[in-house]
Amino acid sequence: VLNLNSGGRSQWSTGSYAASMVMFALVLAPLVGQISVPALAGIMVQVSLDTIQFVPTFDAIKAALEGKEEDSKVRLAILAITAVLCYQVDFAVGIVTGVALDKGAEALKLKKTS
């Protein structure tokens, strides 16, 4: 996501980003180990705020409250479940569950229409 937000669109940019992350983790590990935990937490919060798409999230909430789309309430429920799981359990568990629920809802919608 960060690579795309920075303008990376090709395989070269993806490869160079991956290589720099590997170098950062392997070569600069002793230096990174000296960074304090609160500083790392602050960086993680800033990165998460930069990657969240606020407009689509607010649009989904608005559509659910107004009842414009038939599946808007389902999408809002999936969003809420994902947020709660990310906060209460683990970020990975919340995201995987949210994606699974969304794909399941799409499959049910496709099955209903056909």
N, C-alpha and C positions, 0 to 999 in steps of 0.2 A: 504494500500500500504506500509506504513512504517513497519507494522508487517511482511509482506512478505519479504520486503527488509532486515529485520533484521534476517531472517531465520525462522520465525514462519510459520508452515505449518499445525498444527493440531488444533482441536477444543479447546484444552486446552490453546494453545497460544492465540487464538482469544478471548476466555473468559477472560483470565488473562489480556490481553491488554485492553479489554472493561472495566473490573473492575477497572483497574488502571486509566483509563481516567475518569471514574465516580468519583473515589476517588479524583483525581486531581482537578476536577471541583467543587466538593462539599466541601471537607475537606480543600483543600489548596487555596480556592478562595481568602481569605484575603491576603495571601502571593502573589498570582499571581496578585492581584490588585495593588501591589506596583511596579510591573515591568513596566518600561516606554514603551510608545507606539513605539518609534523608535527601541527599543530592540526587542519587539514582531514582528515588521515588518521585522527586519533583520532575525529573526528566521524563519518567514514564507517564506521569499525569499530563504533561504538556504534549507529548506525542499522542496520547489517547485523545486529547481535546482537538488536536490537529487532524486526526483521522476520522472522527465522528462526523457523520453527515447529518447535521441538525435539521435542514430544511425537509428532507424526506421523512424524518422522524416526526416532525411537527405536522407535516401534511397527513401522515397516517393517523395521528391522534385526532386531528381535525375531522378527517373523513369518517372516523369511527364515531365521533360524537355527533356528527351531523347525519350519519346513516346514509351517505351518498352511494357507497358501494356495498354490495351484499356480503363480501368477505372482509370488510373493513374491521368488524368487531373481532373476527378470528385473528387478523393480523395484529390488532392491538393487544389481544390476549397473549399471542406469541411474543410480542415485544416485552410485555410485562413479565412473563415467565423467564425470558432470557435475562432481563435486567436483574430480577430477584436472584436467579441462580448465579449470575456473575458476582453479585455482591455477597451472597450468603455462603456459597459453596466454593466455587473456583471459576476463574475466567474461562478456562478451556471447557469445563463442563457446561457452563452457560451458553457459550457459542455453539458447541456441538449440538446441544439440545435444541437451541433455537433454529439452527439450520435443518435439523432432522424434522422438527415440527413444521417448519415452513415448507419443506419438500413434501411432507405428508399431506399438508393442507392443499398444496398444488395438485397432488395426485388425486385426492378426493374430489377436487373441483373439476379436474379433467374427466374423471370417471363419471361424475354427475352429468356433465354436458354431452357426453357421447353415448 
